[in-house]
Amino acid sequence: MTTATTYAASSATNNLWISCPAPDPQAKVRLFCFPFAGAGTAVYFPWAKSLSPFIELCAVRLPGRESRLRERPHTRLAPLMEELVVALGPYFDRPFVFFGHSMGSILAFELARTLVAKGLPQPLHLIVSGHRAPQLPDPRPPLYQLSDDRFVQEMQVRYNGIPSVILENEELLRLFLPAMRADITILDTYQYRDASPFTFPISTYSGQEDPSVTLSELQAWQKQTNAEFSLTRLPGDHFYFQNAKMPLLEKIDQELARYSQS
């Protein structure tokens, strides 16, 4: 095992930015999973048991949640990208793929762009879920400046994404809101810039009943790559994979199988 591989595997337990529930120095591909607004890494932990052994899952933890609850969450994209490049750099010692859901799609997309622009290792594949293509402006009014009550109401209308256990507990909601509001601020202030399409594939997923994104908005991701593009819609709403994750994970397995022999 190389020094770089040893470092990356051991750092899975002490890098605040990354959590790999089942570190595997023999894995062929690292799958980096970027969170949706307000989320941490725990939502992705169950995936590790369902993915093929050649895939090592590494969930990205942003400031302001889980073990980083006391840290100030980012509200702008550019400084977050710079920190992610540094924090994830040691993990780019083997082939890797980016997955992001909702806000995580924009994080994964922009980090991939940053890596390409800096001449650093780039992902083999970008998998995005539950978000319109980045070049399309959000037709809905911004949320980040609303009062807490209005903010929560609108988040539920758009995404139905705050668990009832949090909604019904005022103390939990107060802990949860700063990270979610910060993440929505990133999205509401996001400014797309033109750049060359990627040379690696993009796969796009969504729930068939997701009210936050249309079929044409998903298809528009194709403009971001000169390589293969695919679009898959699965049963469910915006969080279609939470109650029925296996269809998505089976698709991801199939898509990454091409890299298992590298």
C-alpha positions in Angstrom: 0.0 0.0 0.0 1.4 3.4 -0.9 1.9 6.2 1.5 -0.8 8.3 -0.2 -3.3 5.4 0.0 -2.4 4.7 3.6 -3.0 8.4 4.5 -6.3 8.5 2.6 -7.6 5.4 4.2 -6.6 6.3 7.8 -7.7 9.9 7.5 -11.3 8.7 6.9 -11.8 8.8 10.6 -10.1 12.1 11.4 -10.8 14.4 8.5 -13.8 16.6 9.5 -14.8 17.1 5.9 -15.0 13.4 5.0 -16.6 10.3 6.5 -16.1 6.9 4.9 -18.2 4.4 6.8 -16.3 1.4 5.4 -12.8 2.4 4.4 -11.3 0.0 1.9 -7.7 0.6 0.5 -8.4 -2.1 -2.2 -11.5 -0.3 -3.6 -11.2 0.7 -7.3 -13.3 3.8 -7.1 -14.2 6.4 -4.5 -17.8 7.7 -4.6 -17.9 11.2 -3.0 -21.5 12.0 -1.9 -22.4 15.7 -1.5 -25.3 16.6 0.8 -28.6 18.3 0.1 -29.5 21.5 1.9 -29.1 21.1 5.7 -28.0 17.5 5.5 -24.9 15.8 6.9 -23.2 12.6 6.1 -25.4 10.1 7.9 -28.0 10.0 5.1 -25.4 8.3 2.9 -24.0 5.8 5.5 -26.5 3.0 4.7 -25.4 3.1 1.0 -22.0 1.6 1.9 -23.6 -1.8 2.6 -25.5 -1.9 -0.7 -22.8 -0.8 -3.2 -20.5 -3.2 -4.8 -17.2 -3.9 -3.0 -15.1 -2.1 -5.6 -16.7 1.2 -4.5 -15.6 3.1 -1.4 -18.3 5.5 -0.3 -17.0 8.8 1.2 -19.7 11.3 2.4 -18.8 15.0 2.5 -19.6 16.9 5.7 -19.9 20.6 5.5 -19.4 23.0 8.4 -22.4 23.6 10.7 -23.7 20.1 11.0 -23.0 16.8 12.9 -19.5 16.9 14.4 -19.0 20.4 12.9 -22.2 21.9 14.5 -20.3 24.7 16.2 -18.6 25.9 13.0 -20.1 28.7 11.0 -21.7 27.3 7.8 -20.7 28.7 4.4 -23.1 31.1 2.7 -21.1 31.6 -0.5 -19.9 29.0 -3.0 -16.4 30.3 -4.0 -14.8 30.0 -0.5 -16.5 26.6 0.1 -15.0 25.3 -3.2 -11.5 26.4 -2.2 -11.8 24.6 1.1 -13.1 21.5 -0.5 -10.2 21.3 -2.9 -7.8 21.3 0.0 -9.8 19.0 2.2 -10.6 16.4 -0.4 -7.2 16.6 -2.1 -5.6 13.6 -0.2 -8.5 11.4 -1.3 -7.9 12.0 -5.0 -5.1 9.4 -5.0 -7.4 6.9 -6.8 -10.1 7.1 -9.4 -13.2 8.9 -8.1 -16.8 9.8 -8.9 -19.0 12.6 -7.6 -22.6 12.2 -6.6 -24.8 15.0 -5.4 -28.5 15.3 -4.6 -30.3 18.7 -4.9 -27.9 21.3 -3.6 -25.2 18.6 -3.6 -25.6 18.5 -7.4 -24.4 22.1 -7.7 -21.6 21.4 -5.2 -20.4 18.4 -7.1 -20.6 20.2 -10.4 -18.8 23.3 -9.3 -16.1 21.3 -7.5 -15.5 19.2 -10.7 -15.2 22.5 -12.6 -12.7 23.9 -10.0 -10.6 20.7 -10.3 -10.5 20.9 -14.1 -9.7 24.7 -14.0 -6.8 24.0 -11.6 -5.4 21.1 -13.6 -6.0 18.7 -10.7 -7.4 15.2 -10.8 -10.9 15.2 -12.1 -13.8 12.7 -11.5 -14.4 9.8 -13.9 -18.1 10.5 -13.8 -20.6 13.1 -12.4 -23.9 11.9 -11.1 -26.5 14.5 -10.2 -29.9 14.1 -8.7 -33.0 16.2 -8.1 -31.7 19.6 -9.4 -32.1 21.5 -12.7 -29.1 22.1 -14.9 -26.8 24.8 -13.5 -27.1 27.1 -16.5 -30.9 27.5 -15.9 -31.9 30.2 -13.5 -34.3 29.3 -10.7 -37.8 30.6 -11.8 -38.9 30.7 -8.1 -38.4 33.6 -5.7 -35.4 33.2 -3.3 -36.0 31.9 0.2 -32.9 32.8 2.2 -34.1 36.2 3.4 -37.5 35.0 4.7 -38.3 34.8 8.4 -37.8 31.5 10.0 -41.5 30.6 10.0 -41.9 31.5 6.3 -38.6 29.8 5.4 -39.7 26.5 7.0 -43.1 26.7 5.3 -41.7 27.3 1.9 -39.0 24.6 2.3 -41.8 22.1 3.0 -43.9 23.2 0.1 -40.9 23.0 -2.4 -39.1 20.0 -1.1 -41.0 18.4 1.9 -37.5 17.9 3.2 -37.6 18.6 6.9 -38.3 15.5 8.9 -41.3 15.6 11.2 -39.2 14.7 14.2 -37.4 18.1 13.7 -40.4 20.1 12.7 -42.2 19.0 15.9 -39.2 19.8 18.2 -38.5 23.5 18.5 -35.0 22.9 20.0 -34.0 20.6 17.2 -35.4 23.0 14.6 -33.3 25.8 16.0 -30.2 23.6 15.6 -31.1 22.5 12.1 -32.1 25.8 10.6 -28.7 27.7 10.4 -27.1 25.0 8.2 -30.2 24.7 6.0 -30.6 28.5 5.6 -26.9 28.8 4.8 -27.1 26.2 2.1 -30.2 27.8 0.6 -28.3 31.1 0.6 -25.6 29.4 -1.5 -28.2 28.3 -4.0 -30.1 31.5 -4.0 -27.0 33.6 -4.7 -25.4 31.1 -7.1 -24.2 32.6 -10.4 -23.5 30.3 -13.2 -20.6 31.1 -15.5 -19.9 29.6 -18.9 -17.0 27.1 -19.3 -16.2 24.2 -21.6 -18.2 21.1 -21.2 -16.7 18.2 -19.3 -15.0 15.4 -21.1 -16.4 12.8 -18.7 -20.0 11.4 -18.5 -22.9 12.9 -16.6 -25.8 10.9 -15.3 -28.9 12.6 -14.1 -31.6 11.3 -11.7 -34.8 12.5 -10.1 -38.1 11.3 -8.6 -40.9 11.1 -11.1 -43.1 13.1 -8.7 -40.5 15.7 -7.8 -42.3 19.1 -8.0 -39.0 21.0 -7.8 -37.6 20.1 -11.2 -39.0 19.4 -14.6 -38.0 16.9 -17.3 -36.6 19.6 -19.6 -34.6 21.1 -16.7 -33.0 17.7 -16.1 -32.3 17.1 -19.8 -30.4 20.4 -19.9 -27.6 18.8 -18.0 -26.6 17.2 -21.3 -25.1 20.6 -22.3 -22.5 20.3 -19.6 -20.6 17.3 -21.1 -19.1 16.2 -24.4 -19.2 12.6 -23.2 -22.0 10.3 -22.5 -25.2 11.5 -20.9 -28.1 9.6 -19.3 -31.4 10.6 -17.6 -33.3 8.3 -15.3 -36.5 9.1 -13.4 -37.4 6.8 -10.5 -40.6 6.5 -8.5 -41.0 9.1 -5.7 -40.8 12.8 -4.9 -37.8 15.0 -4.3 -36.3 12.6 -1.8 -37.2 9.5 -3.8 -34.2 7.5 -2.7 -34.8 7.8 1.0 -37.6 5.3 1.1 -36.6 3.2 -1.9 -32.8 3.6 -2.3 -32.1 0.3 -4.0 -33.2 1.3 -7.5 -30.8 4.2 -7.4 -27.9 2.3 -6.0 -28.4 -0.5 -8.5 -28.2 2.1 -11.3 -25.1 3.7 -9.7 -23.5 0.2 -9.4 -24.2 -0.5 -13.1 -22.8 2.9 -14.2 -19.6 2.5 -12.1 -19.0 -1.1 -13.1 -17.0 0.2 -16.2 -14.4 1.5 -13.8 -14.0 -1.6 -11.6 -11.2 -3.0 -13.8 -9.1 0.2 -13.9 
